[in-house]
Amino acid sequence: MISSIKNKIIIFLIISTITIIFIKQEVNANNKTSEAPCGENEIKSICGCDGNCNKTTKICPKGTKTCVSLLTESKRCLCKATYVRGNDGKCIKQKDCPK
């Protein structure tokens, strides 16, 4: 009786592990194919918002959500440190913002 229960638990754990491995591989494959390269002065990131030229607000994709879910979304392109999102959508130095 106990041996039968142990065997069932072992089989369950093996199937669960294999399922998790396949799901993780699928998520990784989707992220690799869906990620476009970033533009000049941008980096890939899972968290953060871009500054912009008006200095009063930050540009956060998906409203106020600042981190992506690694299971459903891929990394996004954000401006590098010391850069802000210009009016044309490109990352520029703060000093190059229109006055």
C-alpha positions as CSV (number, residue, x, y, z in Angstrom):
1,M,0.0,0.0,0.0
2,I,2.7,2.5,1.0
3,S,4.8,1.5,-2.0
4,S,1.9,2.2,-4.3
5,I,1.4,5.7,-2.8
6,K,5.1,6.4,-3.1
7,N,5.1,5.4,-6.7
8,K,2.1,7.7,-7.5
9,I,3.8,10.6,-5.7
10,I,7.0,10.0,-7.7
11,I,5.1,9.8,-11.0
12,F,3.2,13.0,-10.1
13,L,6.5,14.8,-9.3
14,I,8.1,13.7,-12.5
15,I,5.1,14.8,-14.7
16,S,4.9,18.1,-12.8
17,T,8.6,18.8,-13.4
18,I,8.5,17.9,-17.1
19,T,5.4,20.2,-17.5
20,I,7.2,23.1,-15.8
21,I,10.3,22.6,-18.0
22,F,8.1,22.7,-21.1
23,I,6.2,25.8,-20.0
24,K,9.5,27.6,-19.2
25,Q,11.0,26.7,-22.6
26,E,7.9,28.0,-24.3
27,V,8.0,31.3,-22.4
28,N,11.7,31.7,-23.2
29,A,11.1,31.0,-26.9
30,N,8.2,33.5,-27.0
31,N,10.3,36.2,-25.3
32,K,13.3,35.6,-27.7
33,T,11.2,35.8,-30.8
34,S,9.0,38.8,-29.7
35,E,11.8,41.0,-28.5
36,A,12.8,43.6,-31.1
37,P,16.1,45.4,-30.7
38,C,16.2,48.6,-28.8
39,G,16.9,51.9,-30.4
40,E,19.9,54.2,-29.8
41,N,20.4,55.1,-26.1
42,E,17.9,52.4,-25.0
43,I,18.4,49.3,-22.9
44,K,16.2,46.2,-22.3
45,S,14.6,46.1,-18.9
46,I,11.8,44.4,-17.0
47,C,11.2,47.4,-14.7
48,G,11.1,51.2,-14.9
49,C,9.6,54.2,-16.5
50,D,11.2,56.8,-18.9
51,G,11.7,60.4,-17.9
52,N,10.6,62.9,-20.5
53,C,11.4,66.4,-21.5
54,N,8.7,68.1,-19.5
55,K,10.3,66.8,-16.3
56,T,6.9,66.6,-14.5
57,T,5.8,63.1,-15.5
58,K,7.3,59.7,-16.3
59,I,6.3,57.6,-19.3
60,C,5.2,54.2,-18.0
61,P,3.9,51.6,-20.4
62,K,0.7,50.0,-19.2
63,G,-0.3,52.9,-17.1
64,T,1.1,52.8,-13.6
65,K,2.5,49.3,-13.9
66,T,6.3,49.6,-13.8
67,C,7.4,45.9,-14.0
68,V,6.5,43.4,-16.6
69,S,5.4,39.8,-15.8
70,L,8.1,37.5,-17.1
71,L,5.5,34.8,-17.8
72,T,3.3,37.0,-20.1
73,E,5.5,39.8,-21.4
74,S,8.9,40.4,-22.7
75,K,11.4,43.0,-21.6
76,R,10.8,46.5,-22.9
77,C,13.2,49.2,-24.1
78,L,13.8,52.1,-21.7
79,C,16.1,55.1,-22.0
80,K,19.6,54.6,-20.6
81,A,20.5,56.5,-17.4
82,T,20.9,60.3,-18.0
83,Y,18.6,60.1,-21.1
84,V,14.9,61.0,-21.4
85,R,12.2,60.2,-23.9
86,G,12.0,63.1,-26.4
87,N,8.8,64.3,-28.1
88,D,9.6,62.1,-31.1
89,G,9.8,59.0,-28.9
90,K,13.6,58.7,-29.1
91,C,16.0,58.8,-26.1
92,I,17.9,62.0,-25.9
93,K,20.1,63.8,-23.3
94,Q,18.0,66.1,-21.0
95,K,20.0,69.1,-22.2
96,D,18.9,68.4,-25.8
97,C,15.2,68.7,-24.9
98,P,13.4,71.6,-26.7
99,K,13.0,74.7,-24.6
